Amino acid sequence: MSADRPLVLGVLVYVVVAAAPTLLIWGVARFFPVLLGLPDLLRRLCRRGGPPPVTGQSFESLVADLHRLRREVRGRQPTTHVRRVALMAAYDDVLHDLCRAVGIARPPLCEVAERERPFARLQTEAAIEEAGVVLDPPDRGSAAA
């Protein structure tokens, strides 16, 4: 019996040495994405229940920027393609920042393809209006007339 122990121990060591690289690669492939997402998960758990963190512009300046850019988007079109793309990018940025300010977790405009952007923009505007932000304020000039 004492002669069998070194043989069993040798086979056991061989199996561990042979399986260790495979188990190590499997473990990294399985748990590395979880470890990468851990800081984001902790941030979301800490933020849950409270207001979104205040960063950047104030709410009033975001609404003022939204109204100004919305008038430009709906009014006369820019003369060049570059200006039109810049105007739409600025408008999308303000919509995104305003969504974050009013607590909309995943705005529809967040991750869409370029050709789906106009529809996602409409959905984002609707979500902002549902949150209580007036997109088209009454014109001050027409109220006095």
N, C-alpha and C positions, 0 to 999 in steps of 0.2 A: 504494500500500500504506500509506503513512503516513496517508492520509485515513481508512482503515478502523480504525486503532487507536483514535482517540477515540470512534468509534461503538461498538466492542466494549467499551471501557472504560465508556462511558456505560450500555450495556445491563447490564453486570455490576454496576455500582453500583446501578442500578434494581432488579435482582433481589435483591440483598442487602438493600436498604432495604425492599422489599416483603415479603420472607420473614422478616426479623428479628423482628417482633412475634409472628408465628405460631410460629416456632421457640422464642422466649423463653417463651411461654405453655405450649407443649408440654413444654419442659424443666422448668419449675416444677411443672407438674402431674405429671410423671413422677418427678421426683427429690425433691420436697418431703416426701412421706411417708417416703421413705428417710432423709432428713436428720432428721426428727422422731424416728424410731425408733433413730437411731444411739446416743444416750446409753444407752438401755435395752439395746441389743445389746452395747455395751462393758461395761456392768455385769454382764450375764450371762456374758460371756466371761471376765471377771476373776474371777468367783465360781466358775466351773466347777472342779470338783475339790476345792475346799475346803468346809469346813462353812458352813452358812448364817450370815449375820451375826447377832450376838447383839444383840437390841434388846428393850426392854420387860422383861417379867417373866422370872424364872428358870424353868427347866424344871420344877422341883419345884412351884413355886407355880402354874404352868399346869395341871399334873396335879391338884393339890389343888382348883383352881377347877373343873376338868372334873368331878371326882367330886362336888363339892358341887352344882353346877348340874344334873348328871345325876340326882342323887337328887331334886331339886326338880322336874325335868321328868317323871320317872317316877312321882313321888309324887302328892300331892294337887294338883289343878289350881288355879291362882290364881282368885280370885273375880271379877276384872274382865278384860275383853278387853285393856285397856291393860297390865295386869300380865303377862298371858300372852304378849303380843307382846314385851314387854320381856325376859321370861325367855328366850324362844326366840332373840331377837336376841343376848342375852348368851351363851347357849350356843353359837350359831353363831360368834360372835367368838372364843370360847375354842377351838372346834374349828379355826378358821382359823389362829389363832396357834400352836396345837400342831402343826398340819400343817407350818407354816413351821419350827418348832423341830426337828422330826424329819426334815426334808428332803424332804417331799412337795411336788413342784414345783407341780402344778396340782390342788388339791383339788377334788373334784366339786362341792362347795358353793360354789365360787368365783363362777360366773356362771350362775345358773339363774333361771327364772321362779318367781314366788311359789308357784304351784300344784305345781311340781316339787320344791320345797324339802324336803319330808319324805323323799322317795326319795334325793335328793342327800345329805341329812344321814346316812342309813343307809350310803350308800357311803363317805362321809367317815369315819364311825365305823369301818367295816371297814378302811379304809386305815390309820387310826391303830392299830388292833389288830394289823394285819400288820406295822407298824413296831415293835411290841413294847410298846406302852402298854396296860396293863390298864384297861379302861373300868369294869368292875364289880369292885372289890376285894372280897375276902371281908369280911363284916361282923364287926367286932371284938367286938360284943356276943354274937353267936351262937357264937363260938369259945370263950368262957369258960363257956358253958352246958353 
